[in-house]
Amino acid sequence: MTLTEKIGYNEKKAVQYGWTPEWFGCTAFDADLIAAIKAFQAKNGLSTDGLCGSGTFRRLWTAREEEMEYHQIEEQDDKEKFIVYNNVQTRIFWDKVVLWNQEKGQEASQGNYSSYAGEKPRKPRFMVSHWDVCLSSSSCYRVLEQRGISVHFGIDNDGTIFQWLDMQHAAWHAGGKSWNHHSVGVEVSDAYDLKYQSWYRKHAFGDRPIIEGARVHGKKLDPFLGFYEVQTEALAALWEAVSYACDIPLELPKTDGVVDPECEEGYFKGFCNHYQLTARKIDCAHLDNAAILARAKELRRSR
């Protein structure tokens, strides 16, 4: 890319995502901004191309969120909780769930997903787990909205499950039309970078586990922050409820740590990580899917 092309790219993405040169300490879209973006990318372990696309923007947003006030969802009542598929409620065995149409709920904007309202049931085949590289689910929601994409669920630091979109609709979360059409998606909140451990301590969540030695696509990852136990417990409950509501089998891909051919082709039926769809992704590299699946199957016996 030429300098002019890079400047044009950043101008376009700034309008799309809502950032300005001031976010990088600059005043204009020029060579100085490209240098500042490169410095930010290098500091955060990203490819240093000077372009503020989706990956850089998500890291930039999280860095800014670190300085903002955080508001946690209040304790909820002990009534049964539900998730929604095609306007039908399915009970979930979890005590902290917020739907898009409830108080404190957030709804994916029209135009950020493929709507199948009034059509026959979509019948998703599989569910994809992501990590959001954000400090909270509310922050993740705002990033998705600014990027013009969506996901069905978010799992916050305290295990609260947010449903942002009826599963009848195809969220734009997995990157491919076939994947999106045939899947349900969840973003588990985790800022990923070790430098944010102090933020979690400050806001009384406690230390996240530090993941070392994780490998994906044949490469060893640098140490990073893992999920809280309450988040993986919430994920197991969500898997079970989504499985029951959408008739998705409680199964895992045949391969782990790499792209799975059935996932890549969109024919897989069950629960997978984003990295099992494409080698461009590494989430969720450390997730113990076998343990989560076992817990989901245990919950199924409660129905």
Summary of the structure (lengths in Angstrom):
residues: 303
radius of gyration: 19.2
end to end distance: 56.8
largest distance: 60.8
contacts: 957
relative contact order: 0.12
helix: 35%
strand: 16%
